[in-house]
Amino acid sequence: MSDGRFTLYGDRRSGNCLKIVYTADLLGLDYRFVDVDIMTGESRTPEFLAVNPAGQVPAVDFGGGRTLAQSNAVLVCLAEGTSLLPADVFDRAKVLEWLFWEQYSHEPYVAVCRFQMVYEGKPAEEREGWRVTKAEAALDHMERQLAGKPFLVGTRLTIADISLLAYTRLAGEGGFDLAGRPKLGAWIARCESELGIAGAG
């Protein structure tokens, strides 16, 4: 959608910010990244709240008073008119289905466990047990859904894949072992290759 340079306010360690970076870089979009340290209150300054009153990263300023938050909403905006967002109504709806699922059933568990370890410095055993259980269930769901499929929707990379990839490829940093999920591992490698990014290791 973006027809000119935009500014992305974010945290380079955040999967929700990285998914926008992956999409923008793949599409060759012109943007400026402004680092926001969420741990020192930089997302709560008057200047930042003018861009996103919710005080969360990522936030995007397209200029002319057009600002947008919520990572998956930004993905839809950037991907409009490209192969990353199918034109077919049903396929598009399937992409949206995955985007909604990611924010409701994946990110609150996989990402928050990672936050507890990476940002707060907690050991794996101090993660919230109920959150760990839900995260494992989300990763198992993806493993099942990728059976016999190269990507989550259709045969090409879409923003559904990019959205789920961001935190899934970093799940090890949240204390999760993906070794027993070969389909998920192969999908991660496939997406990383498509996006031209190095493996998480």
Helices and strands as residue ranges (DSSP letters): E 6-10, H 15-27, E 31-35, G 38-40, G 42-44, H 46-49, E 59-63, E 66-69, H 71-79, H 89-101, I 102-111, H 112-118, G 124-126, H 129-145, H 159-168, G 171-174, H 182-195
